[in-house]
Amino acid sequence: MANCLVAQSGGPTTVINASLAGVVKANQLNPVYDIVYGGLNGIEGILQERLVDLTHMPDMENRILRQTPSSALGSCRYKLKRDDETDYRKLVAVMDKFNIEIMFYIGGNDSMDTVDALSQWAKKNNIAKRFVGIPKTVDNDLMVTDHCPGFASAAKFVNDVVTSTWLDYNVYTRSEVFILETMGRDAGWLAGSSVISGKVDLLVLPEEDFDQEVFLAEVKKCMETKGKCYIVVSEGAHFADGSYLAAGKAVNDGFGHAVLGGAGNAVKNMILEAGIAPRAKVQDLSTAQRCANYTQSLVDVTEAFELGMSAHMRSADGKFTGHVVGVQRKPGAEYDVEFIEGPADQFANHVKHIPAEWILPNYAGLSQEAYDYFKPLIVGEPALIMKDGVPAYVKPYHMK
């Protein structure tokens, strides 16, 4: 038998390692491959032959790996150029050296594009290497799949923070605005999920151009009615000309995306300068929303693990390549899913937005359809294995 390789790329999540654990456990139960290699720091590390043998991972380590946040293999922001074969050929040479037949790549939009690019190149050049994608992203913006592993746990965390900060800022009788900023460059799923809490007065999403005049009028109306206003804003909120509200942004992150941060402060300054409220606080969830493993969703971590197993199972078919596994919600009142797969180019290089019909006018939040979509995803908590009063974790393989 040949060997397989699994790697992680892009921004981490609280359950990205559950998919890694799923691939490893699936091969232990059904040894399709002699060795399961982990690629350290994604494509970037693989090209440097930085691999670790995960084949005989103990069961307890596998269990703790599922609850370990961030990317245990390390990540990267390394973009393969479709018009330059240098890295492609070097990657194949590394795979040949270690007798690797297939690579599983766990990541978001750009990572699924990498799966597509590699599989298309291999097919074009008659190279017998296979590439399979396993999705993850707190942004929840991949097409085809109903939702992405990592999103549900992040949404659960967001709602925990909304409820606790809402209670906190309401202890005072003074007039005050509270602004929560979430991740979400192109899609507002994470910010939108905050409506489950029932505490959000105004919601600002990237799906709609920001109208400062309308927004401030709604803030004023809320302050006049309640003396307080709780606002959730996505980092990707933008004006009609495409410019971001975010005060701080860099040119790109290695993939040509603006590095965002500061939308909450931008909104705060607008409100204070307009004299609508005497005080305004900003809570930027920043990195915490994607690595708070103490608020893992049981649905999320279970599905992430099973998607890793699904990818491995499907790979037993030697023709399975250039595809991504995903989740499809079954119809009916009770939440249930089935695991699907499809061509990587259908998942990558597109953005799944919150449906326009779910978005209420004047920043008033989302419709009942959105609540019905979000609520089942944050249900349940895994039984965490604890050590010294905090969740145990696997020492990252890229740090050993």
Solvent accessible surface area in square Angstrom, and as a share of the most:
residue,aa,sasa,rsa
1,M,140,0.63
2,A,24,0.18
3,N,10,0.05
4,C,0,0.00
5,L,0,0.00
6,V,0,0.00
7,A,0,0.00
8,Q,0,0.00
9,S,4,0.03
10,G,11,0.10
11,G,13,0.12
12,P,21,0.13
13,T,0,0.00
14,T,3,0.02
15,V,0,0.00
16,I,1,0.01
17,N,0,0.00
18,A,0,0.00
19,S,1,0.01
20,L,0,0.00
21,A,0,0.00
22,G,0,0.00
23,V,0,0.00
24,V,0,0.00
25,K,30,0.13
26,A,7,0.05
27,N,4,0.02
28,Q,63,0.28
29,L,125,0.62
30,N,80,0.41
31,P,78,0.49
32,V,34,0.20
33,Y,3,0.01
34,D,68,0.35
35,I,49,0.25
36,V,1,0.00
37,Y,29,0.11
38,G,0,0.00
39,G,0,0.00
40,L,20,0.10
41,N,35,0.18
42,G,0,0.00
43,I,1,0.00
44,E,71,0.32
45,G,0,0.00
46,I,0,0.00
47,L,13,0.07
48,Q,108,0.48
49,E,73,0.33
50,R,83,0.30
51,L,33,0.16
52,V,40,0.23
53,D,81,0.42
54,L,8,0.04
55,T,12,0.07
56,H,161,0.72
57,M,11,0.05
58,P,81,0.51
59,D,78,0.40
60,M,97,0.43
61,E,48,0.21
62,N,0,0.00
63,R,109,0.40
64,I,27,0.14
65,L,0,0.00
66,R,62,0.23
67,Q,9,0.04
68,T,4,0.02
69,P,32,0.20
70,S,50,0.32
71,S,5,0.03
72,A,1,0.01
73,L,0,0.00
74,G,3,0.03
75,S,32,0.21
76,C,11,0.06
77,R,115,0.42
78,Y,70,0.27
79,K,90,0.38
80,L,10,0.05
81,K,129,0.55
82,R,127,0.46
83,D,132,0.68
84,D,62,0.32
85,E,69,0.31
86,T,92,0.54
87,D,32,0.17
88,Y,4,0.01
89,R,123,0.45
90,K,103,0.44
91,L,1,0.01
92,V,17,0.10
93,A,58,0.45
94,V,6,0.03
95,M,0,0.00
96,D,86,0.45
97,K,133,0.56
98,F,50,0.21
99,N,84,0.43
100,I,1,0.00
101,E,54,0.24
102,I,0,0.00
103,M,0,0.00
104,F,0,0.00
105,Y,2,0.01
106,I,0,0.00
107,G,0,0.00
108,G,9,0.09
109,N,32,0.16
110,D,31,0.16
111,S,5,0.03
112,M,0,0.00
113,D,14,0.07
114,T,10,0.06
115,V,0,0.00
116,D,11,0.06
117,A,4,0.03
118,L,1,0.00
119,S,12,0.08
120,Q,92,0.41
121,W,22,0.08
122,A,3,0.02
123,K,162,0.69
124,K,167,0.71
125,N,46,0.23
126,N,142,0.73
127,I,39,0.20
128,A,93,0.72
129,K,27,0.11
130,R,17,0.06
131,F,1,0.00
132,V,0,0.00
133,G,0,0.00
134,I,0,0.00
135,P,0,0.00
136,K,9,0.04
137,T,12,0.07
138,V,10,0.06
139,D,31,0.16
140,N,0,0.00
141,D,16,0.08
142,L,0,0.00
143,M,68,0.30
144,V,68,0.39
145,T,2,0.01
146,D,33,0.17
147,H,3,0.01
148,C,0,0.00
149,P,3,0.02
150,G,1,0.01
151,F,1,0.00
152,A,1,0.00
153,S,1,0.01
154,A,1,0.01
155,A,1,0.01
156,K,23,0.10
157,F,17,0.07
158,V,0,0.00
159,N,12,0.06
160,D,68,0.35
161,V,21,0.12
162,V,0,0.00
163,T,50,0.29
164,S,62,0.40
165,T,21,0.12
166,W,69,0.24
167,L,102,0.51
168,D,86,0.44
169,Y,6,0.02
170,N,55,0.28
171,V,104,0.60
172,Y,102,0.39
173,T,147,0.86
174,R,89,0.32
175,S,45,0.29
176,E,1,0.00
177,V,0,0.00
178,F,14,0.06
179,I,0,0.00
180,L,0,0.00
181,E,4,0.02
182,T,2,0.01
183,M,33,0.15
184,G,0,0.00
185,R,56,0.20
186,D,55,0.29
187,A,2,0.01
188,G,0,0.00
189,W,7,0.02
190,L,1,0.00
191,A,0,0.00
192,G,0,0.00
193,S,0,0.00
194,S,0,0.00
195,V,6,0.03
196,I,31,0.16
197,S,25,0.16
198,G,63,0.60
199,K,57,0.24
200,V,27,0.16
201,D,33,0.17
202,L,9,0.05
203,L,6,0.03
204,V,1,0.00
205,L,9,0.04
206,P,7,0.04
207,E,41,0.18
208,E,80,0.36
209,D,75,0.39
210,F,9,0.04
211,D,66,0.34
212,Q,74,0.33
213,E,142,0.64
214,V,55,0.32
215,F,0,0.00
216,L,25,0.13
217,A,53,0.41
218,E,26,0.12
219,V,0,0.00
220,K,108,0.46
221,K,116,0.49
222,C,19,0.11
223,M,19,0.08
224,E,126,0.56
225,T,108,0.63
226,K,115,0.49
227,G,21,0.21
228,K,23,0.10
229,C,0,0.00
230,Y,0,0.00
231,I,0,0.00
232,V,0,0.00
233,V,0,0.00
234,S,0,0.00
235,E,31,0.14
236,G,0,0.00
237,A,0,0.00
238,H,40,0.18
239,F,60,0.25
240,A,85,0.66
241,D,119,0.62
242,G,44,0.42
243,S,49,0.32
244,Y,50,0.19
245,L,9,0.04
246,A,5,0.04
247,A,82,0.63
248,G,38,0.36
249,K,107,0.45
250,A,55,0.43
251,V,134,0.77
252,N,70,0.36
253,D,31,0.16
254,G,44,0.42
255,F,24,0.10
256,G,58,0.56
257,H,55,0.25
258,A,21,0.16
259,V,67,0.38
260,L,25,0.12
261,G,25,0.24
262,G,11,0.11
263,A,0,0.00
264,G,0,0.00
265,N,74,0.38
266,A,15,0.11
267,V,0,0.00
268,K,56,0.24
269,N,73,0.37
270,M,22,0.10
271,I,0,0.00
272,L,65,0.32
273,E,147,0.66
274,A,55,0.42
275,G,62,0.59
276,I,32,0.16
277,A,6,0.04
278,P,101,0.63
279,R,93,0.34
280,A,11,0.08
281,K,78,0.33
282,V,42,0.24
283,Q,73,0.32
284,D,65,0.34
285,L,7,0.04
286,S,58,0.38
287,T,70,0.41
288,A,43,0.34
289,Q,2,0.01
290,R,59,0.22
291,C,45,0.27
292,A,5,0.04
293,N,13,0.07
294,Y,132,0.50
295,T,16,0.10
296,Q,2,0.01
297,S,0,0.00
298,L,78,0.39
299,V,27,0.16
300,D,3,0.01
301,V,13,0.08
302,T,57,0.33
303,E,11,0.05
304,A,0,0.00
305,F,28,0.12
306,E,66,0.30
307,L,0,0.00
308,G,0,0.00
309,M,51,0.23
310,S,10,0.07
311,A,0,0.00
312,H,2,0.01
313,M,118,0.53
314,R,59,0.21
315,S,1,0.00
316,A,60,0.47
317,D,82,0.43
318,G,51,0.49
319,K,178,0.76
320,F,19,0.08
321,T,48,0.28
322,G,11,0.11
323,H,50,0.22
324,V,0,0.00
325,V,0,0.00
326,G,0,0.00
327,V,0,0.00
328,Q,82,0.36
329,R,57,0.21
330,K,80,0.34
331,P,136,0.86
332,G,66,0.63
333,A,112,0.87
334,E,146,0.65
335,Y,64,0.25
336,D,70,0.36
337,V,23,0.13
338,E,71,0.32
339,F,53,0.22
340,I,35,0.18
341,E,66,0.30
342,G,6,0.06
343,P,49,0.31
344,A,1,0.01
345,D,70,0.36
346,Q,94,0.42
347,F,0,0.00
348,A,1,0.00
349,N,100,0.51
350,H,88,0.39
351,V,50,0.29
352,K,36,0.15
353,H,88,0.39
354,I,3,0.01
355,P,41,0.26
356,A,84,0.65
357,E,135,0.60
358,W,34,0.12
359,I,26,0.13
360,L,64,0.32
361,P,98,0.62
362,N,78,0.40
363,Y,21,0.08
364,A,58,0.45
365,G,7,0.07
366,L,8,0.04
367,S,20,0.13
368,Q,113,0.50
369,E,97,0.44
370,A,0,0.00
371,Y,56,0.21
372,D,80,0.42
373,Y,23,0.09
374,F,2,0.01
375,K,99,0.42
376,P,30,0.19
377,L,1,0.01
378,I,29,0.15
379,V,90,0.52
380,G,21,0.20
381,E,114,0.51
382,P,29,0.18
383,A,102,0.79
384,L,45,0.23
385,I,44,0.22
386,M,102,0.46
387,K,136,0.58
388,D,136,0.70
389,G,66,0.63
390,V,90,0.52
391,P,25,0.16
392,A,10,0.08
393,Y,144,0.55
394,V,12,0.07
395,K,112,0.48
396,P,27,0.17
397,Y,12,0.04
398,H,61,0.27
399,M,121,0.54
400,K,145,0.62
